[in-house]
Amino acid sequence: MVVPAERLPGWVERFGGRHGRLSWTAPDQSVTEVHAADGAAAILLWPLPGQPVTDPHGLAARCLAAEPRNVVLVRRGGWAVGTALGSELALSRCGTRYVQGKTKAGGWSQQRYARRRAQQADSLLDAAEGGVREVLAGTTGPVVLGGDRALLDRLLRQLADTDVPARVVPRRLDVPDPRLRVLRRAVVDAGAVYIDLNELA
C-alpha cells in the first residue's frame, strides 16, 4: 500500500491500536521496520533520503518536515517540472508537445514518419530541458522522475552538465500526460511511503 507522508503518523497509530505495543528498527535511511506485540509487522519504504526513523517522534518529524522535492515528468504529450517544500509547489513550468506514435506504414512513408517523430521528440526534450534548467537551478534535494523512461534518459543526458542526474532517486512515477494538476499529484506521490505488511498485519 501507499500512504502520503503527512498521513503516516496516523496510520502507524491505528496499526498499533489494532496490534499492540510497537518496536522500531531502521536498517538504513530508506527503511523503517515496525513490529507489533502480536507478530504483525510493517516495513516502511521511504522514497527520499532522510534521517533514520526509530520511534514515533522521529516518524512525525520526518513526515511533517517541509523537505525539498523536485519532480520532472516527461511523456510524448508534454512535460512538467516543479520544485516543492513538502507537498506544496513553490515553482513549476509545464508545456505540451505532440510526438507522433509509431506507424505501420512501410518503405518511404515509414522513414518519413520516423524523421518527423524524431524531430518532434527533439522539440519536446529541448523544451523540457529549458524548463528543468529554469526551475531546478539553485535548488537542493532529490529529483524524482516520472513518465516515459526512454525520453527521461535522453533528457538526463542533455542535462549532463548540471547536478540534476546525480540527484535522481530510484523511484519512478507512473503518470498520465503531464499537466499542472498531474504535477501537483506527482509532488505528493514523490513523498509517499510504500508499506509492506506481513500476513499477521
VENTA-V504519 format. One record per backbone hydrogen bond with DSSP energy under -1.0 kcal/mol. NH is the residue of the N-H (numbers start at 0). CO is the residue of the C=O. Records with the same first field share a line. If there is no record, write none. Layout:
BEGIN
NH: CO ; CO
END
This chain:
BEGIN
2: 192
6: 3
7: 4
10: 6
11: 7
12: 8
13: 9
14: 10
15: 11
16: 12
17: 13
18: 14
19: 15
22: 34
24: 32
30: 27
31: 43
32: 24
33: 41
34: 22
35: 39
36: 20
37: 18
38: 35
41: 33
42: 195
43: 31
44: 193
45: 29
58: 54
59: 55
60: 56
61: 57
62: 58
63: 59
64: 60
66: 64
68: 83
69: 141
70: 81
71: 143
72: 79
73: 145
74: 77
77: 74
78: 94
79: 72
80: 92
81: 70
82: 90
83: 68
84: 87
85: 66
87: 84
89: 82
90: 82
92: 80
94: 78
110: 106
111: 107
112: 108
113: 109
114: 110
115: 111
116: 112
117: 113
118: 114
119: 115
120: 116
121: 117
122: 118
123: 119
124: 120
125: 121
126: 122
127: 123
128: 124
129: 125
130: 126
131: 127
132: 128
133: 129
134: 130
135: 131
138: 135
142: 166
143: 69
145: 71
146: 172
147: 73
151: 147
152: 148
153: 149
154: 150
155: 151
156: 152
157: 153
158: 154
159: 156
161: 158
166: 163
168: 142
172: 144
182: 178
183: 179
184: 180
185: 181
186: 182
187: 183
188: 184
189: 185
190: 187
191: 188
192: 2
193: 44
194: 0
195: 42
197: 40
200: 197
END
